[in-house]
Amino acid sequence: MIWRILLALAQIAIVAGLATQAQWTLQHGTRVRLETEPVDPRSLFQGDYVRLAYPVARSPLPFRPVAGETVWLTLAPQGETWSVTAVTRARPAPPAVAIRATAPDKAAGRLVLGLETIFVPEGEGRAIEDLAPGRRIYLDAVVAADGNARPAALLIDGRIAYRSGLF
C-alpha cells in the first residue's frame, strides 16, 4: 500500500516540476522577439495551434552538424527583433543569450528551436492564420539560462494575438 502512495506522490512531483520549470522560464528568462510566419493552424487530435517557422532557424552554419546534434544560436537585439550573431557547437558563456537548437534529420532543413508549435484556445488557430497574410508576425519568447525557450506571446502587427503562460 505504501508503494502506491509513493508512486502517486512521485507522479504529482513530476507534473508539478514540469509546470514549475515552464513558469520559472517565463518569469526569469531573457525575453527575445523573433520574426516568424505561420505554417499550419490545426491538428485534429490536439486542437488548434499555430505552426511557425523562423528565419533564425535557417541561419548559415559554419559546420555540418549530424542529425539530432545540439547547436547554439547566440542572439542579440537588432532593431525590433533579435538576430543570430553566432552559431556554435559549444554553449556560449554568460551573459550571452543563446537558444539551444537541434539539427534536423535532413541536411537542408531548418534547425529545430522547440518553438515551432504554439497551442491556442479552440477556434483561434484559424483566426490567427486568417489575420496573418501580408502582416508582420513575431513571437516573443523567453530564453532560460540553459538555452531552452518558451513562447510568451504571439504578435501580429505589434498587437498581441495570443499570450502564453501557466498562471
Summary of the structure (lengths in Angstrom):
residues: 167
radius of gyration: 17.6
end to end distance: 34.5
largest distance: 60.8
contacts: 450
relative contact order: 0.22
helix: 23%
strand: 41%
